[in-house]
Each structure stands twice: as C-alpha cells, then as structure tokens.
Amino acid sequence: MHRIVLLASVLGTLALVGCTTTNNTPQKTQLEIRELQTRNYSTQDTKGVMKVILDVLQDDGFIVKNASSDMGLLAASKDVDIEDSRDALNARTLGFLGGCGNSGCIYLAPFTAYEGAKNAKFTKNAAIEVTANVSEFGKETRVRVNFQRRIMDNQGGVQKVEQIQDGQFYQEFFGKVDKGLFIQREKL
C-alpha cells in the first residue's frame, strides 16, 4: 500500500513539473485594453450597428441574454468544450484530484485509485461572456466590447476567470462587424 501511495506522489510531482508554464507577456494597461476593445464607425445609426453586432454574436454561437437599444447595451454568452481527453484519462486512472490542461494545472493530491477516479477534476469547458456598449460619438457610432472567459472543471467548479486581452481576437470580431455593416449598407 505504501508503494502505491509513494508511486502516486511521485507521479503527481512529475505531473506538476510538466505543467509548469511561464508567462512572460507584459500586462496591458487599461488604456491599451480599451483600445483593443473599441472601434468607431462612420454612421449615426446606433440601432443598425447594434443589430449587426447582435447578428455577428448569434452567427458565432452566442446566446443573447440582454439587449437594450435605449442604453446601447448587449450581453451574450456561449459555452465551449475545452476538455483535454488526456487530462481526463490521467485524472480518472491515476487516482489524482487534478490535472493539467490549456489553462494550466489545478490542485493535485494523491488518493486511492477508486477515490481518485470518483473525485477526479479536470478542465472541461469554458463560458465566454461578452458585453457590448454602442453609443453615439459625434457623427460616428462608438462600439466597445468586452469578452471574458470562465474556465470550469468537470464538476462545475470555476478554475479561472480571465478577461480576453488578445488583440487578434478583437480584430477578428470587429472584422465580422465591418462585413456585417457592409452587407447592411449595400442591402445584400
């Protein structure tokens, strides 16, 4: 029995070492984040811009939770499966509570094989939430969107909540909005 516990402890330590990641990305300032999240459009039709944003979000699989054209506010979310089958298998078969995935490592402690399989936790899914603020800005319409990711384990526990700060992510979103506004303007 002591050998099993010792083996489980050694494997747990190796798993933690293997999951260590370094994040050398410098933190963005609030001004830099706001710049990523904001675009101006040369139209005063804020309701039309809101409609395009609504269409883009729905096309991307978001479920709109709240919309107010008077306030210029949209709120939506979508669930994404991010389970790593290797982590799930390791967590269930090695008898550990924990695992490592794209989001990093979670708590790792040895258990008996049965208890570990029963209580195993691993990265399972993510919920992506978005809010959009659409408002008049002189002769233009200003749009600011904020995306947040909530990563959860297979038992529904939240592992991590993070604001999405990837410039490419926002560029792709606003590119879709640009196309939608073109289609709307050209009545295609």
C-alpha positions as CSV (number, residue, x, y, z in Angstrom):
1,M,0.0,0.0,0.0
2,H,2.9,2.4,0.8
3,R,4.4,1.7,-2.6
4,I,1.1,2.8,-4.3
5,V,1.0,6.0,-2.3
6,L,4.6,6.7,-3.0
7,L,4.2,6.0,-6.7
8,A,1.1,8.2,-6.8
9,S,3.1,11.0,-5.0
10,V,6.0,10.7,-7.5
11,L,3.7,10.8,-10.5
12,G,1.8,13.8,-9.1
13,T,5.1,15.7,-8.6
14,L,6.1,14.8,-12.2
15,A,2.7,16.0,-13.5
16,L,3.1,19.3,-11.7
17,V,6.6,19.8,-13.0
18,G,5.5,19.0,-16.6
19,C,2.7,21.5,-16.4
20,T,4.7,24.5,-15.2
21,T,4.4,27.4,-17.6
22,T,6.0,30.7,-17.8
23,N,4.1,33.8,-18.8
24,N,6.5,36.5,-20.0
25,T,3.8,38.5,-21.6
26,P,3.8,42.0,-20.1
27,Q,0.5,43.2,-18.6
28,K,-1.5,45.6,-20.8
29,T,-2.6,48.9,-19.3
30,Q,-6.2,49.8,-19.1
31,L,-5.8,52.3,-22.0
32,E,-4.3,49.5,-24.2
33,I,-7.1,47.2,-23.3
34,R,-9.7,49.8,-24.1
35,E,-8.0,50.5,-27.4
36,L,-8.3,46.8,-28.3
37,Q,-12.0,46.7,-27.3
38,T,-13.2,49.9,-29.1
39,R,-14.0,50.8,-32.7
40,N,-15.6,53.9,-34.3
41,Y,-17.9,53.6,-37.3
42,S,-18.8,56.4,-39.6
43,T,-22.6,56.2,-39.1
44,Q,-25.0,57.7,-36.6
45,D,-27.3,54.7,-36.9
46,T,-26.5,53.1,-33.5
47,K,-29.5,50.8,-33.6
48,G,-28.3,49.5,-37.0
49,V,-24.8,48.9,-35.6
50,M,-26.3,47.1,-32.6
51,K,-28.3,44.8,-34.9
52,V,-25.1,43.9,-36.8
53,I,-23.3,43.1,-33.6
54,L,-26.3,41.0,-32.5
55,D,-26.1,39.1,-35.8
56,V,-22.4,38.6,-35.5
57,L,-22.7,37.2,-32.0
58,Q,-25.5,34.9,-33.0
59,D,-23.6,33.7,-36.0
60,D,-20.7,32.8,-33.7
61,G,-23.0,30.7,-31.4
62,F,-23.6,33.3,-28.6
63,I,-26.9,33.3,-26.8
64,V,-28.1,36.9,-26.3
65,K,-29.1,37.3,-22.6
66,N,-29.9,41.0,-22.6
67,A,-30.3,43.8,-25.1
68,S,-31.4,47.4,-24.7
69,S,-31.3,49.7,-27.7
70,D,-32.0,52.7,-25.4
71,M,-28.9,52.0,-23.4
72,G,-26.9,50.7,-26.3
73,L,-26.1,47.5,-24.3
74,L,-25.9,43.9,-25.4
75,A,-24.9,40.9,-23.2
76,A,-24.4,37.4,-24.5
77,S,-22.6,34.2,-23.7
78,K,-21.7,30.8,-25.2
79,D,-20.3,27.6,-23.8
80,V,-17.2,25.9,-25.4
81,D,-16.0,22.4,-24.7
82,I,-12.2,22.5,-24.0
83,E,-11.8,19.1,-22.4
84,D,-8.3,17.6,-23.0
85,S,-9.0,13.8,-23.2
86,R,-5.5,13.0,-21.9
87,D,-6.1,15.1,-18.8
88,A,-9.5,13.4,-18.2
89,L,-8.0,10.0,-18.6
90,N,-5.0,10.7,-16.4
91,A,-7.2,12.2,-13.7
92,R,-9.5,9.2,-13.7
93,T,-7.0,6.4,-14.0
94,L,-4.0,7.7,-11.9
95,G,-6.3,8.4,-8.9
96,F,-5.4,12.0,-8.7
97,L,-7.6,15.0,-7.9
98,G,-6.4,17.4,-10.6
99,G,-4.7,17.7,-13.9
100,C,-3.1,20.0,-16.4
101,G,-4.7,21.5,-19.5
102,N,-4.5,24.5,-21.7
103,S,-5.4,26.7,-18.7
104,G,-2.5,25.3,-16.5
105,C,-2.5,22.9,-13.6
106,I,-5.1,22.5,-10.9
107,Y,-4.7,21.1,-7.4
108,L,-3.0,17.7,-7.4
109,A,-3.2,15.3,-4.4
110,P,-2.9,11.5,-4.2
111,F,-5.9,9.3,-3.4
112,T,-6.7,5.7,-3.7
113,A,-7.5,4.7,-7.3
114,Y,-11.2,4.4,-6.6
115,E,-11.4,7.7,-4.7
116,G,-9.3,9.5,-7.4
117,A,-11.5,8.2,-10.2
118,K,-14.6,9.2,-8.3
119,N,-13.4,12.7,-7.4
120,A,-11.1,13.4,-10.3
121,K,-11.3,17.0,-11.5
122,F,-10.0,18.2,-14.9
123,T,-10.6,21.1,-17.3
124,K,-13.9,20.5,-19.0
125,N,-15.5,23.6,-20.6
126,A,-15.4,27.4,-20.8
127,A,-18.1,30.0,-20.9
128,I,-17.3,33.1,-22.9
129,E,-19.3,36.1,-22.0
130,V,-19.5,39.4,-23.9
131,T,-20.9,42.8,-23.2
132,A,-21.2,45.5,-25.9
133,N,-21.7,49.2,-25.4
134,V,-22.9,51.0,-28.6
135,S,-23.2,54.8,-28.4
136,E,-23.3,58.0,-30.5
137,F,-19.9,59.7,-30.7
138,G,-20.3,62.9,-32.6
139,K,-21.1,61.9,-36.2
140,E,-20.0,58.4,-35.6
141,T,-21.0,55.4,-33.6
142,R,-18.6,54.0,-31.0
143,V,-18.6,50.4,-30.1
144,R,-16.8,48.9,-27.1
145,V,-16.9,45.1,-26.5
146,N,-15.5,43.2,-23.5
147,F,-15.0,39.4,-23.7
148,Q,-14.4,37.3,-20.6
149,R,-13.6,33.6,-20.3
150,R,-14.7,31.4,-17.4
151,I,-12.9,28.0,-17.3
152,M,-14.6,25.3,-15.4
153,D,-13.8,21.7,-14.3
154,N,-15.9,18.6,-15.0
155,Q,-17.7,19.1,-11.7
156,G,-18.9,22.6,-12.5
157,G,-16.3,24.4,-10.3
158,V,-14.7,27.5,-11.7
159,Q,-11.0,27.1,-12.2
160,K,-10.2,30.5,-13.7
161,V,-11.9,33.7,-14.8
162,E,-10.0,36.0,-17.2
163,Q,-10.6,39.0,-19.4
164,I,-9.7,38.2,-23.0
165,Q,-6.9,40.6,-24.0
166,D,-5.8,39.1,-27.3
167,G,-5.6,41.8,-30.0
168,Q,-6.2,39.2,-32.8
169,F,-9.4,38.0,-31.1
170,Y,-10.8,41.5,-31.1
171,Q,-9.6,42.2,-34.7
172,E,-11.4,39.1,-35.9
173,F,-14.6,40.2,-34.1
174,F,-14.6,43.7,-35.5
175,G,-13.7,42.3,-38.9
176,K,-17.0,40.4,-38.8
177,V,-18.8,43.6,-37.7
178,D,-17.2,45.5,-40.6
179,K,-18.5,42.9,-43.1
180,G,-22.0,43.0,-41.5
181,L,-22.1,46.7,-41.8
182,F,-21.1,46.5,-45.4
183,I,-23.8,43.9,-46.1
184,Q,-26.3,46.1,-44.3
185,R,-25.3,49.3,-46.2
186,E,-25.3,47.6,-49.6
187,K,-28.7,45.9,-48.7
188,L,-27.3,42.5,-49.7
